Amino acid sequence: MTGATQKDSFTEHYWQDPHAAFAEARRTCPVQEVDFEGGRSWLVTRYEEVRAGLTDERLAKDWRSSLPEEERAAAPPGLPAPMSHMLTSLDPPEHTRLRALVTQAFTARRIARLRPRVEALAEELLAELPEDEPVDLVARYAIVLPMVVISELLGVPEIDREEFARLSTVLIDECPDEELARASAQMATYLEGLVAAKRAAPDDALLSALISASDEGDRLSDLEIVAMAMLLLMAGHETTAVFITNSVRALVDDDAARARLADPAKVSPLVEELLRWLSPALNASLRFATEDLEIGGVKIARGESVTLSTGAADRDPDRYPDPDRLDPDRDTTGHLAFGHGIHRCLGAALVRLEGEVALAALFRRYPRLRVVADPADLTYRRSVHVHAPRTLPVLLQP
């Protein structure tokens, strides 16, 4: 099959129900050309091709890799600094070097030590919610918990966290280029000052650990540290907030699945299935073909961009039978909620931890919680990366 451009999944229907749009794409045109972030891109929706694409060295993250070698040095990056220096925008060997240094600071032990704090924070936030009137669970819980956690982890002062949440939403959602550039510049300017302050007066937060990370004398530059901090602030709370919000919606209507939260041994498998079923990040960031190639029988020309849909892949019936059913007993091995290969999400353990704690604490305290908004009345974020309602009005004690 070639030239499969007759379909386009990113229509108005997509913003309301992306998984229905993905299902249609898998059936009718699994590799299709779509409008994506202001340009055209090849959307890949079947598990086999998505998983293979995530490790295909011919699909680069830096668009300059698709240029002839003599043109690369003079070409500008596709994103403004520091976004162009994020792990998600780099290829080896730059990616290999940067990830090795960052991994020294962002350790599994550091994440595991957060559990008591996350548990305490969840209880604090829930105790502040009104029980006898509707409350927006997004604004008062799903966003706040991961935002406080990632801010404390990095060492961002409490006074600045609400503004960071606003800026990161702008950077994730569909918005005009000038607004994106302004938000990026504002966040970068603040982080540059914070890095300078941490360098002068180190503490035990992650930002100081990034500053001190070293490999045979090699260290992260200030630009690289700012880029990493920006990525962690954006991804570190956006994906978790989306995951908590959508998981609550799913569990409210599923008594059997919700009951598993009462058994600590069953929480992790439930969260893993929710990750597959909901996919906090629906589509991986753009990749660029460094040579002519084929994906699913479709010819992709050198220089064209490719969007690998992990959300679509994780509901592929050829990989997971009856994929639209939430089944906590399912074997979720191989799900792509956190990607695959060298760009697999660095914060996967943190998302899992926060999801487990947030959901268990919420339904333990409010087992009869109900969503009070009609599904048709919910408005959704316009983002090709995440799908969630902007607000979720709930009654905690119906």
Buried (B, 14 or more C-beta within 10 A) or exposed (E): EEEBEEBBBBEEEBBBEBBEBBBBBBEEBBBBBBBBBEEEBBBBBBBBBBBBBBEBEBBBBBBBBBBEEEEEEEEEEBBEBBBBBBBBBBBEEBBEBBBEBBEBBBEEEBBEEBEEBBBEBBBEBBEEBEEEEBBBBBBBBBBBBBBBBBBBBBBBEEEEBEEBBEBBBBBBBBBEEEEBEBBBBBBBEBBBEBBEBBBEEBEEBBBBBBBEBEEEEEBBEBBBBBBBBBBBBBBBBBBBBBBBBBBBBBBBEBEEBBBBBEEEEBBBBBBBBBBBBBBBBBBBBBBBBBEEBEBBEBBBEBBBBBBBBBBBBBBBBEBBEEBEEBBBEBEBEEBBBBBBEBBEBBBBBBBBBBBBBBBBBBBEBBBEBBBEBEEEEBEBBEBBBBBBBBBBBBBBEE
